[in-house]
Amino acid sequence: MKSIVILISGRGSNMEAIVRARIPGARIAAVISNRPAAGGLAFAHAHGIATAVVDHTAHAERTDFDAALAACIDSHAPDLVVLAGFMRLLSPAFVQRYEGRLLNIHPSLLPAFPGLHTHRQAIETGVRVHGATVHFVTAALDSGPIVIQAAVPVLPADDEATLAARVLAQEHRIYPQAVRWFIDGRLVIDDRGRVRVRGVRLDEAGCTVPPLETGEAD
Ligand code: GRF
């Protein structure tokens, strides 16, 4: 049985999707938030999962916060650390400590739109296709070997909220899938920093594109 620690900052719907997936061979050892008010903590608690808060406002220096967070994570000895809407930048030392076992989800088709407000950027830029990416975390912001992506159309009538909802539905599909592959030992990072999924053809594994929505007036 492999153990997973999930880090959240807010509502925790991706964490919920991973918990609900009941991934065989995996146990969610803890859900840790940097915000005491994170909505996702209640869901985790109600599902019998250990919860903890490492409040970033209690630490003046980022490195102090990262050290406290690492100590909390390590007390659960996880095989995998999952960032699920965890809204703190992590120090290079922290990232290095969990190298190869630290996953993140980002609401864009990386390398497009790193950082915040990805849905607004997609609409303002006029891209026709947007989506989400699960990737291994490296020291640079929203970069690192890509495990899986899901694409969605950007429709003419979209605002940030409608586009975010369409992307989020895909996040909830691809994050449990990526975690399952990790737990099954199927993810291999090649010497050029690309992820291969053992036993799955890349055209099946790398991208999931839902059918285009129809019925728009223009
Ligand atoms: C998701 O869109 C995720 O991609 C981004 O932050 C959001 C978190 O949502 N990093 P939730 O807390 O998982 O509901």
Residues whose N, C-alpha, C, O or C-beta is under 5 A from the ligand:
A	BS01	GRF	G10 R11 G12 S13 N14 M15 A84 G85 I105 H106 P107
